[in-house]
Amino acid sequence: MKLSIIIPVYNEKNTIKEILSAIEAVSLRDIEKEIIVIDDCSTDGTGEILKEIKKTKKYKIIYQAVNKGKGFAVREGFRAASGDVAIIQDADLEYDPRDYEAMLLPIISGKADAVFGSRFMGSSAHRVLFFWHYAGNKFLTALSNIFTNLNLSDMEACYKAFSKEAIKKILPDLTSERFGIEVELVARAARHKLRIYEVGISYSGRTYEEGKKINWKDGLAAIWHIIRFNLF
């Protein structure tokens, strides 16, 4: 079995090498890892680092000529993936690749078509940060659940894994270019009646000083995305 790990990257020169090392360090027994990095026209030197890394020929690296957003990068990653399962991995070290095994188990065992990580369930470690981010995430998840009729606890979490067959179903429908991809992946999974599981994951969130990019404007946009992708 092969796992495709899709990594959208934008201005992550301080963490890109570390996240790739963490992914390589994870042992998944007999599962082969295919690592796909999509550089979304970084301007901080990340692209130059990736050019050096590409010489190792251990990764698939895709360069965007212009910045198009995380959603576009995820779609490009899905198209390039050849694995039996694909998982989305941010490059900012907030999510721990050691959670891959738990994320993959429901799909490997034949119980799920998609598995979503949750920062709000289970006993894994979580960095304590912003109350209003937490409250906003809970509100958006509840609003999404109303439209999808799912009972997710963390719709906005990065870790989302899909079987190859599930990707074939949802990829033609995906149109998001920015952070709306999180909302759209859930909406499309619900629309196609995929078998969805949720798994508790660890979380080491960043502050804005440490490079966090999502902000309140993306939260407002998510409300529109929930309405748009579920009703239209």
Residue, then its C-alpha position, 0 to 999 in steps of 0.5 A: m500500500k502507498l500513502s500520498i502525503i500532500i504538502p501545500v507550502y507558502n513561505e515556510k522556509n523555517t519549517i519545511k526541512e523539519i516537517l519533511s524530516a518528521i514525515e520520513a521518520v514516521s514508520l508505517r510498517d509496510i506502507e510506502k510514502e509518496i511525498i508531494v510538495i506544492d510550493d505556492c509561489s513562496t517569496d521568502g526563500t522556500g522555493e530555493i530550499l525546495k530546489e536543493i531538496k529536489k536534487t535528492k529525488k525523494y519527493k515530487i515537487i510542484y511549483q506554482a508560477v503565481n500564488k493561488g492558495k491552499g485549495f488550489a495546491v491541494r487539488e494539484g496534489f490530489r491530481a499528482a497522487s498515485g497512492d491508495v490513500a492521500i492525506i493533507q499535511d501542512a508544512d508549519l509543524e502544527y500537526d504531527p505526522r506520528d498521527y498518520e497511523a491512527m488516521l489511516l487505520p479506518i481506511i485500511s481496515g475497510k471501514a472508512d472512505a475518509v478520515f478527518g482529524s480532530r483537535f478537540m477529541g481524544s487524549s493527545a497533547h494540544r498547545v493552549l492558545f486562543f479562546w476566540h479561535y477555538a470558539g470560532n472553530k466550534f461555531l463553524t463546525a456546528l454550522s457545517n454540521i447543520f448543512t451536512n448532517l454530520n456530527l464532526s467535532d473539528m471541521e477545520a482541522c488540516y488532517k484529512a485522509f481519503s482513499k483513492e476511490a474517494i478522491k476520484k469522486i470528489l476531485p471533479d467537484l473541488t473549486s476552492e483556492r484558499f482556506g475554503i478547501e477545508v469546508e469544501l472537502v467536508a461538504r463534498a464528502a457528505r454530498h457523495k455519502l462517503r463513509i467518514y470517521e473522525v480521529g483525535i490528533s495532537y496539535s501544536g498551534r502557532t501564534y501570529e508571531e510564529g507565522k500563523k496565516i489564517n485570520w478572522k477574514d478567513g473565518l468570515a469567508a468560511i461562513w459563505h463557503i459553508i452556505r455555497f458548497n452545501l446549497f449550490 
